[in-house]
Amino acid sequence: MKRLLSILLLAVVMAWAAPAPAGNPPVPEKFISVDEAKALLERREPITFIDVREKAQYDDLHIKGAINIPLGVLPARLAEISRTEFIVLY
């Protein structure tokens, strides 16, 4: 009985001491229209457009100055994205 109680106590302590899962930090997201994006450009707001399509689609047609980071590799390349500018993914 004493051994069972010790194991249970150890399990509780280990579960309590385990790090919390990091998960994704909350990120404010907002869907904007083409007109709203155009207005940001006209006001010369600091803005970065990221085209999340594959390179072939990006090469066919993209917004001038947009960065191509395909959606499948976006999590691995987050360090390349500005943390101070407004980011538009399309």
BAKOL-237638 format. One record per atom (N, C-alpha, C, O): residue in three letters; atom name; x, z, y. Coordinates in steps of 0.2 Angstrom, whole numbers, m for minus. Each point is the difference from the previous one (the first is absolute). Last residue first. Layout:
BEGIN
+------+------+-------+-------+-------+
: type : atom :    px :    pz :    py :
+------+------+-------+-------+-------+
:  ALA :   CA :     X :     Z :     Y :
...
+------+------+-------+-------+-------+
***
This chain:
BEGIN
+------+------+-------+-------+-------+
: type : atom :    px :    pz :    py :
+------+------+-------+-------+-------+
:  TYR :    N :    m8 :  m244 :   179 :
:  TYR :   CA :    m5 :    m6 :    m1 :
:  TYR :    C :     2 :    m4 :    m6 :
:  TYR :    O :    m3 :    m4 :    m2 :
:  LEU :    N :     8 :    28 :    18 :
:  LEU :   CA :     1 :    m3 :    m6 :
:  LEU :    C :    m5 :    m5 :    m1 :
:  LEU :    O :    m6 :     1 :     1 :
:  VAL :    N :    18 :    13 :    21 :
:  VAL :   CA :    m6 :    m4 :    m3 :
:  VAL :    C :     2 :    m4 :    m6 :
:  VAL :    O :     4 :    m4 :     0 :
:  ILE :    N :     5 :    26 :    17 :
:  ILE :   CA :     1 :    m4 :    m6 :
:  ILE :    C :    m7 :    m4 :    m2 :
:  ILE :    O :    m5 :     4 :    m1 :
:  PHE :    N :    18 :     9 :    24 :
:  PHE :   CA :    m6 :    m1 :    m4 :
:  PHE :    C :     1 :    m5 :    m5 :
:  PHE :    O :     3 :    m5 :     2 :
:  GLU :    N :    18 :    20 :     5 :
:  GLU :   CA :    m5 :    m5 :     3 :
:  GLU :    C :    m6 :     0 :    m4 :
:  GLU :    O :    m1 :     2 :    m6 :
:  THR :    N :    19 :    13 :     1 :
:  THR :   CA :    m2 :     1 :     7 :
:  THR :    C :    m5 :    m5 :     3 :
:  THR :    O :    m4 :     1 :     5 :
:  ARG :    N :    16 :     0 :   m27 :
:  ARG :   CA :    m5 :     6 :     0 :
:  ARG :    C :    m2 :     1 :     7 :
:  ARG :    O :    m4 :     5 :     1 :
:  SER :    N :    13 :   m28 :   m15 :
:  SER :   CA :     1 :     5 :     6 :
:  SER :    C :    m5 :     5 :    m1 :
:  SER :    O :    m6 :    m1 :    m2 :
:  ILE :    N :    16 :   m11 :   m19 :
:  ILE :   CA :    m5 :    m1 :     4 :
:  ILE :    C :     0 :     5 :     6 :
:  ILE :    O :     2 :     6 :    m2 :
:  GLU :    N :    13 :    m8 :   m18 :
:  GLU :   CA :     1 :    m6 :     5 :
:  GLU :    C :    m5 :     0 :     5 :
:  GLU :    O :     1 :    m4 :     5 :
:  ALA :    N :    m2 :    19 :   m23 :
:  ALA :   CA :     5 :     2 :     4 :
:  ALA :    C :     1 :    m5 :     5 :
:  ALA :    O :     3 :     1 :     6 :
:  LEU :    N :   m18 :    m5 :   m24 :
:  LEU :   CA :    m3 :     4 :     5 :
:  LEU :    C :     5 :     2 :     6 :
:  LEU :    O :    m1 :     1 :     6 :
:  ARG :    N :     2 :   m14 :   m29 :
:  ARG :   CA :     3 :    m2 :     7 :
:  ARG :    C :    m2 :     4 :     6 :
:  ARG :    O :     0 :    m3 :     5 :
:  ALA :    N :    m8 :     6 :   m28 :
:  ALA :   CA :     7 :     0 :    m1 :
:  ALA :    C :     4 :    m1 :     7 :
:  ALA :    O :     5 :     1 :     1 :
:  PRO :    N :   m29 :    m3 :    m3 :
:  PRO :   CA :     2 :     7 :    m1 :
:  PRO :    C :     7 :     1 :     0 :
:  PRO :    O :     3 :     4 :     2 :
:  LEU :    N :   m12 :   m27 :    m2 :
:  LEU :   CA :     0 :     4 :     7 :
:  LEU :    C :     2 :     7 :    m1 :
:  LEU :    O :     3 :     3 :     4 :
:  VAL :    N :    m5 :   m22 :   m20 :
:  VAL :   CA :     6 :     3 :     1 :
:  VAL :    C :     0 :     5 :     6 :
:  VAL :    O :     5 :     3 :     2 :
:  GLY :    N :   m24 :   m16 :    m9 :
:  GLY :   CA :     3 :     3 :    m7 :
:  GLY :    C :     6 :     4 :     2 :
:  GLY :    O :     2 :     4 :    m4 :
:  LEU :    N :   m13 :   m17 :    21 :
:  LEU :   CA :    m3 :     6 :    m1 :
:  LEU :    C :     3 :     4 :    m6 :
:  LEU :    O :     0 :     6 :    m1 :
:  PRO :    N :    15 :   m23 :    16 :
:  PRO :   CA :    m5 :     0 :    m5 :
:  PRO :    C :    m3 :     6 :    m2 :
:  PRO :    O :     4 :     5 :    m1 :
:  ILE :    N :     8 :   m12 :    23 :
:  ILE :   CA :     1 :     5 :    m5 :
:  ILE :    C :    m6 :     0 :    m5 :
:  ILE :    O :    m5 :     3 :     2 :
:  ASN :    N :    15 :   m17 :    22 :
:  ASN :   CA :    m3 :    m1 :    m7 :
:  ASN :    C :     2 :     6 :    m5 :
:  ASN :    O :     6 :     0 :    m1 :
:  ILE :    N :   m10 :    m2 :    30 :
:  ILE :   CA :     5 :     1 :    m6 :
:  ILE :    C :    m3 :    m1 :    m6 :
:  ILE :    O :    m6 :     2 :    m1 :
:  ALA :    N :     1 :   m13 :    26 :
:  ALA :   CA :    m2 :     4 :    m5 :
:  ALA :    C :     5 :     1 :    m5 :
:  ALA :    O :     4 :    m4 :    m1 :
:  GLY :    N :    m4 :   m11 :    20 :
:  GLY :   CA :     3 :     7 :     1 :
:  GLY :    C :    m2 :     5 :    m5 :
:  GLY :    O :     3 :     5 :    m1 :
:  LYS :    N :   m20 :   m25 :     5 :
:  LYS :   CA :     7 :     0 :     2 :
:  LYS :    C :     3 :     7 :     1 :
:  LYS :    O :    m3 :     4 :     3 :
:  ILE :    N :   m15 :    m9 :   m21 :
:  ILE :   CA :     0 :     2 :     7 :
:  ILE :    C :     7 :     0 :     2 :
:  ILE :    O :     5 :     2 :    m3 :
:  HIS :    N :   m10 :   m18 :   m18 :
:  HIS :   CA :     0 :     7 :     2 :
:  HIS :    C :    m1 :     1 :     7 :
:  HIS :    O :     2 :    m5 :     4 :
:  LEU :    N :    m1 :   m15 :   m26 :
:  LEU :   CA :    m3 :     2 :     7 :
:  LEU :    C :     0 :     7 :     1 :
:  LEU :    O :    m2 :     4 :    m5 :
:  ASP :    N :    14 :   m15 :   m13 :
:  ASP :   CA :    m5 :    m5 :     2 :
:  ASP :    C :    m2 :     1 :     7 :
:  ASP :    O :    m1 :    m5 :     4 :
:  ASP :    N :    15 :    21 :   m15 :
:  ASP :   CA :     4 :    m6 :     2 :
:  ASP :    C :    m5 :    m6 :     3 :
:  ASP :    O :     2 :    m3 :     4 :
:  TYR :    N :   m11 :    23 :   m14 :
:  TYR :   CA :     3 :     1 :     6 :
:  TYR :    C :     4 :    m6 :     3 :
:  TYR :    O :    m1 :    m1 :     6 :
:  GLN :    N :    m7 :     0 :   m28 :
:  GLN :   CA :    m6 :     0 :     5 :
:  GLN :    C :     3 :     1 :     7 :
:  GLN :    O :    m3 :    m3 :     5 :
:  ALA :    N :    19 :     5 :   m22 :
:  ALA :   CA :    m3 :    m7 :     1 :
:  ALA :    C :    m5 :    m1 :     5 :
:  ALA :    O :    m1 :    m5 :     4 :
:  LYS :    N :     9 :    27 :   m10 :
:  LYS :   CA :     5 :    m4 :     5 :
:  LYS :    C :    m3 :    m7 :     1 :
:  LYS :    O :     0 :    m3 :     5 :
:  GLU :    N :   m18 :    22 :   m11 :
:  GLU :   CA :     6 :    m2 :    m3 :
:  GLU :    C :     4 :    m5 :     4 :
:  GLU :    O :    m3 :    m3 :     5 :
:  ARG :    N :   m13 :    21 :     7 :
:  ARG :   CA :    m1 :    m6 :    m5 :
:  ARG :    C :     7 :    m1 :    m3 :
:  ARG :    O :     5 :     2 :     3 :
:  VAL :    N :   m10 :    13 :    15 :
:  VAL :   CA :     1 :     3 :    m6 :
:  VAL :    C :    m1 :    m5 :    m6 :
:  VAL :    O :    m1 :     2 :    m6 :
:  ASP :    N :     8 :     0 :    33 :
:  ASP :   CA :    m4 :    m4 :    m4 :
:  ASP :    C :     2 :     2 :    m7 :
:  ASP :    O :     6 :    m1 :    m2 :
:  ILE :    N :    m5 :    14 :    27 :
:  ILE :   CA :     3 :    m1 :    m7 :
:  ILE :    C :    m4 :    m4 :    m4 :
:  ILE :    O :    m6 :     2 :    m2 :
:  PHE :    N :    11 :     4 :    29 :
:  PHE :   CA :    m5 :    m3 :    m5 :
:  PHE :    C :     4 :    m1 :    m6 :
:  PHE :    O :     6 :    m2 :     0 :
:  THR :    N :    m4 :    19 :    23 :
:  THR :   CA :     4 :    m4 :    m6 :
:  THR :    C :    m5 :    m2 :    m4 :
:  THR :    O :    m4 :     3 :    m3 :
:  ILE :    N :     6 :     7 :    30 :
:  ILE :   CA :    m4 :    m2 :    m6 :
:  ILE :    C :     4 :    m4 :    m5 :
:  ILE :    O :     4 :    m4 :     2 :
:  PRO :    N :    m6 :    17 :    24 :
:  PRO :   CA :     5 :    m1 :    m5 :
:  PRO :    C :    m4 :     0 :    m7 :
:  PRO :    O :    m3 :     4 :    m2 :
:  GLU :    N :    m8 :   m14 :    25 :
:  GLU :   CA :     1 :     6 :    m4 :
:  GLU :    C :     5 :    m1 :    m5 :
:  GLU :    O :     1 :    m5 :    m3 :
:  ARG :    N :   m10 :   m11 :    20 :
:  ARG :   CA :     7 :     1 :    m2 :
:  ARG :    C :     1 :     7 :    m3 :
:  ARG :    O :     5 :     4 :     2 :
:  ARG :    N :   m25 :   m16 :     5 :
:  ARG :   CA :     2 :     6 :     4 :
:  ARG :    C :     7 :     2 :    m2 :
:  ARG :    O :     2 :     5 :     3 :
:  GLU :    N :   m12 :   m23 :   m15 :
:  GLU :   CA :     0 :    m2 :     7 :
:  GLU :    C :     2 :     6 :     5 :
:  GLU :    O :     3 :    m1 :     5 :
:  LEU :    N :    m4 :     5 :   m28 :
:  LEU :   CA :     5 :    m5 :     1 :
:  LEU :    C :     0 :    m1 :     8 :
:  LEU :    O :     5 :     0 :     3 :
:  LEU :    N :   m23 :    12 :   m12 :
:  LEU :   CA :     6 :     4 :     0 :
:  LEU :    C :     6 :    m4 :     2 :
:  LEU :    O :     5 :     2 :     4 :
:  ALA :    N :   m25 :   m13 :    m6 :
:  ALA :   CA :     0 :     4 :     6 :
:  ALA :    C :     6 :     4 :     0 :
:  ALA :    O :     3 :     1 :     5 :
:  LYS :    N :    m7 :   m13 :   m24 :
:  LYS :   CA :     2 :    m5 :     5 :
:  LYS :    C :     0 :     4 :     7 :
:  LYS :    O :     5 :    m1 :     3 :
:  ALA :    N :   m13 :    12 :   m22 :
:  ALA :   CA :     7 :    m1 :    m1 :
:  ALA :    C :     3 :    m4 :     6 :
:  ALA :    O :     5 :     1 :     2 :
:  GLU :    N :   m28 :     2 :    m3 :
:  GLU :   CA :     3 :     7 :     2 :
:  GLU :    C :     8 :    m1 :    m1 :
:  GLU :    O :     3 :     2 :     4 :
:  ASP :    N :   m17 :   m20 :   m11 :
:  ASP :   CA :     0 :     1 :     8 :
:  ASP :    C :     3 :     6 :     2 :
:  ASP :    O :     4 :     0 :     5 :
:  VAL :    N :    m6 :    m4 :   m28 :
:  VAL :   CA :     5 :    m5 :     3 :
:  VAL :    C :     0 :     1 :     7 :
:  VAL :    O :     5 :     0 :     3 :
:  SER :    N :   m14 :    22 :   m15 :
:  SER :   CA :    m1 :    m7 :     0 :
:  SER :    C :     5 :    m5 :     3 :
:  SER :    O :     5 :     3 :     3 :
:  ILE :    N :    m3 :    22 :   m16 :
:  ILE :   CA :    m1 :    m3 :     6 :
:  ILE :    C :    m1 :    m8 :    m1 :
:  ILE :    O :     1 :    m3 :    m5 :
:  PHE :    N :     0 :    29 :    m8 :
:  PHE :   CA :    m1 :    m7 :    m1 :
:  PHE :    C :    m1 :    m3 :     7 :
:  PHE :    O :    m5 :     2 :     4 :
:  LYS :    N :    18 :    21 :   m12 :
:  LYS :   CA :    m5 :    m3 :     4 :
:  LYS :    C :    m1 :    m7 :    m1 :
:  LYS :    O :     6 :    m4 :     0 :
:  GLU :    N :     7 :    29 :    m8 :
:  GLU :   CA :    m1 :    m7 :    m1 :
:  GLU :    C :    m6 :    m2 :     4 :
:  GLU :    O :    m5 :     4 :     0 :
:  PRO :    N :    24 :    18 :    m3 :
:  PRO :   CA :    m6 :    m3 :     3 :
:  PRO :    C :    m1 :    m7 :    m1 :
:  PRO :    O :     5 :    m4 :     2 :
:  VAL :    N :     7 :    21 :   m19 :
:  VAL :   CA :     1 :    m5 :     5 :
:  VAL :    C :    m6 :    m3 :     3 :
:  VAL :    O :    m5 :    m2 :    m3 :
:  PRO :    N :    16 :    24 :   m13 :
:  PRO :   CA :    m6 :    m4 :     3 :
:  PRO :    C :     2 :    m5 :     5 :
:  PRO :    O :     5 :     2 :     4 :
:  PRO :    N :    11 :     3 :   m25 :
:  PRO :   CA :    m2 :     3 :     6 :
:  PRO :    C :    m6 :    m3 :     3 :
:  PRO :    O :    m1 :    m6 :     0 :
:  ASN :    N :     6 :     6 :   m26 :
:  ASN :   CA :     1 :    m4 :     6 :
:  ASN :    C :    m2 :     4 :     6 :
:  ASN :    O :    m6 :     3 :     0 :
:  GLY :    N :    15 :     9 :   m23 :
:  GLY :   CA :    m6 :    m5 :     2 :
:  GLY :    C :     2 :    m4 :     6 :
:  GLY :    O :     6 :     0 :     2 :
:  ALA :    N :     5 :    21 :   m15 :
:  ALA :   CA :     1 :    m3 :     7 :
:  ALA :    C :    m6 :    m5 :     2 :
:  ALA :    O :    m3 :     1 :     6 :
:  PRO :    N :     1 :    21 :   m23 :
:  PRO :   CA :     1 :    m7 :     0 :
:  PRO :    C :     1 :    m3 :     7 :
:  PRO :    O :    m4 :     2 :     4 :
:  ALA :    N :    12 :    23 :    m9 :
:  ALA :   CA :    m6 :    m4 :     1 :
:  ALA :    C :     1 :    m7 :     0 :
:  ALA :    O :     5 :    m2 :     2 :
:  PRO :    N :    11 :    20 :   m15 :
:  PRO :   CA :    m1 :    m3 :     7 :
:  PRO :    C :    m7 :    m4 :     0 :
:  PRO :    O :    m2 :    m3 :    m5 :
:  ALA :    N :     6 :    25 :   m10 :
:  ALA :   CA :     1 :    m7 :     0 :
:  ALA :    C :    m1 :    m3 :     6 :
:  ALA :    O :    m5 :     2 :     4 :
:  ALA :    N :     1 :    21 :   m10 :
:  ALA :   CA :     6 :    m1 :     4 :
:  ALA :    C :     2 :    m8 :     0 :
:  ALA :    O :     4 :    m2 :     3 :
:  TRP :    N :   m24 :    11 :   m14 :
:  TRP :   CA :     0 :     2 :     7 :
:  TRP :    C :     6 :    m2 :     4 :
:  TRP :    O :     0 :    m2 :     5 :
:  ALA :    N :    m1 :    m1 :   m29 :
:  ALA :   CA :    m5 :    m4 :     3 :
:  ALA :    C :     0 :     1 :     8 :
:  ALA :    O :    m1 :    m4 :     4 :
:  MET :    N :    14 :    18 :   m17 :
:  MET :   CA :     3 :    m6 :     0 :
:  MET :    C :    m5 :    m5 :     4 :
:  MET :    O :     3 :    m4 :     4 :
:  VAL :    N :   m10 :    26 :    m8 :
:  VAL :   CA :     5 :     0 :     5 :
:  VAL :    C :     3 :    m7 :     1 :
:  VAL :    O :     2 :    m2 :     5 :
:  VAL :    N :   m18 :     5 :   m22 :
:  VAL :   CA :    m3 :     1 :     6 :
:  VAL :    C :     5 :    m1 :     6 :
:  VAL :    O :    m1 :    m3 :     5 :
:  ALA :    N :     9 :     4 :   m28 :
:  ALA :   CA :    m3 :    m7 :     2 :
:  ALA :    C :    m3 :     1 :     7 :
:  ALA :    O :     0 :    m5 :     3 :
:  LEU :    N :     9 :    24 :   m11 :
:  LEU :   CA :     5 :    m4 :     1 :
:  LEU :    C :    m3 :    m7 :     2 :
:  LEU :    O :     3 :    m3 :     5 :
:  LEU :    N :   m17 :    20 :   m13 :
:  LEU :   CA :     3 :     1 :     7 :
:  LEU :    C :     5 :    m5 :     2 :
:  LEU :    O :     0 :    m2 :     6 :
:  LEU :    N :    m8 :     0 :   m28 :
:  LEU :   CA :    m6 :    m1 :     5 :
:  LEU :    C :     3 :     1 :     7 :
:  LEU :    O :    m1 :    m4 :     5 :
:  ILE :    N :    15 :    11 :   m22 :
:  ILE :   CA :     0 :    m8 :     0 :
:  ILE :    C :    m5 :    m2 :     5 :
:  ILE :    O :     1 :    m5 :     4 :
:  SER :    N :     0 :    28 :    m8 :
:  SER :   CA :     6 :    m2 :     3 :
:  SER :    C :     0 :    m8 :     1 :
:  SER :    O :     2 :    m2 :     5 :
:  LEU :    N :   m19 :    12 :   m18 :
:  LEU :   CA :    m1 :     1 :     7 :
:  LEU :    C :     6 :    m2 :     4 :
:  LEU :    O :    m1 :    m2 :     6 :
:  LEU :    N :     2 :     0 :   m29 :
:  LEU :   CA :    m5 :    m5 :     3 :
:  LEU :    C :    m1 :     2 :     7 :
:  LEU :    O :    m1 :    m5 :     4 :
:  ARG :    N :    14 :    20 :   m15 :
:  ARG :   CA :     4 :    m7 :     0 :
:  ARG :    C :    m5 :    m5 :     3 :
:  ARG :    O :     2 :    m4 :     4 :
:  LYS :    N :   m10 :    25 :    m9 :
:  LYS :   CA :     4 :     1 :     6 :
:  LYS :    C :     4 :    m7 :     1 :
:  LYS :    O :     1 :    m2 :     6 :
:  MET :    N :   m15 :     4 :   m25 :
:  MET :   CA :    m4 :     0 :     6 :
:  MET :    C :     4 :     0 :     6 :
:  MET :    O :    m1 :    m4 :     5 :
+------+------+-------+-------+-------+
***
